[in-house]
Amino acid sequence: MSADHRTQSGRSSMKVVPTVSEMRLCSEAEKKAGKTIGLVPTMGKLHEGHLSLIRKAKEECDTIVVSLFVNPIQFSPNEDFRNYPRDFDKDKALAEKSGVDFLFCPVQDELYPSGFQTRIDLPGLADKLCGKSRPIHFSGVATVVMKLFQIVCPTKSYFGEKDYQQLLVIKRLVKDLDVNTEVTGCPIVRDSHGVALSSRNAYLTPQEKVSARSLNASLSLAQSLMDSGERNISVIKKKMRETICGKPHTHIEYISICDPETLEELDRIEDKALAALAVRLGKARLIDNRLLST
Ligand code: AMP
């Protein structure tokens, strides 16, 4: 099965892999053939943010596996699992055009057959920031990503810094459970107005899209305030809050200035700090963040 999906002309055609057993065989064959494997886990509805991860993986690895799976166990019952944007045909076309070798797209029963009950918990990191309003979220993420690691055995794996807390959770998981993969964080891709790309941006009305610019604007303001010598966290947060609240339809869930490693809230900024936020805008819950430097 190794690389037999590649034509003799060297052009590659992507293989769509729906089952765990087949994905395992494909990965084993690639490894046996001496190939390094780069894994990019996604929930689909691919955009430039996802494609930037794929490009990074292609720079560094021989074989690229993209997983496409809307993971039910990371959504609470009141969240948008059922309505989460899905477009398999477009995702497949985009992945193929981007030079992906294997598109792993299992159905729900394939990853969670009847009787499945294991969960991975990271009580320190997963309870902070988004974990406060999404109590099962990171356990669901850690569990599915661990399964992907077990199935694909990637040499390297790629995650976006847009989901900064998720990236920390995955790095911790890899360290704690001795997973043999190198985790790479990739920079946030934004549109021309500074809005971080997200599959959930599809929920936004045109007016909400304009309001969404205030998230990055408030993060940039935080850095500007730091640049002008401001170190009072309450003052910085207040000004960030005003930037967002000034726009219609915005409901701030949290604004945090915290330690970039532990996500503990900071009282004062001495060195590096992470500004992170979650804002509800109509049907969308958007997150964004920026590392602040002194
Ligand atoms: P998702 O499909 O939303 O679960 O995202 C899959 C991966 O793409 C995650 O590692 C995300 O952090 C990453 N990602 C999503 N949006 C962006 C973005 N705007 N810039 C960089 N990475 C992103």
Residues whose N, C-alpha, C, O or C-beta is under 5 A from the ligand:
A	BS01	AMP	P41 T42 M43 G44 G49 H50 Y158 F159 G160 E161 K162 D163 C186 P187 I188 V189 A196 L197 S198
